[in-house]
């Protein structure tokens, strides 16, 4: 069984690379790490998001229509301090980005907003850990036993 060591990048389509760069590098202050072209001539820009991870934006792709089912919920970006959390919230508002109210969670606090491509993003500050019971769903799907800590396979229980 192989084990992943992390996410190198998340590939995202955009119709407006300039607006995307202005948002991620200008407003959010992330670092443009690389620019290139794909084999068919489209722009391919990597933006570092922290922790050794990046968004890889590809220009020239059609966004799905509003009637097309979307399967991506959001990308969550963590910040390290309360000051950074407050700064990110204010910075987005100062640039005219609509943000949700701040939501208090068991692990800290968070808020949501959309990038120019309609992709939902979350900024969160983790001030405490999750509750100790990592498997607290009272009615889990059957394979939870298979994939939870200490379980080998369902076939052992048959």
Secondary structure, DSSP 8 states (H G I E B T S, - for coil): --------EEEEEES-HHHHHIIIIIIS--EEEEEEE-TTS-EEEEEEEETTEEEEEEET-----TTS------EEEEESSHHHHHHHHHHHHHTT--B---EEETTEEEEEEE-TTS-EEEEEEE-S---S-S---TT--TTHHHHSTT---GGGG-
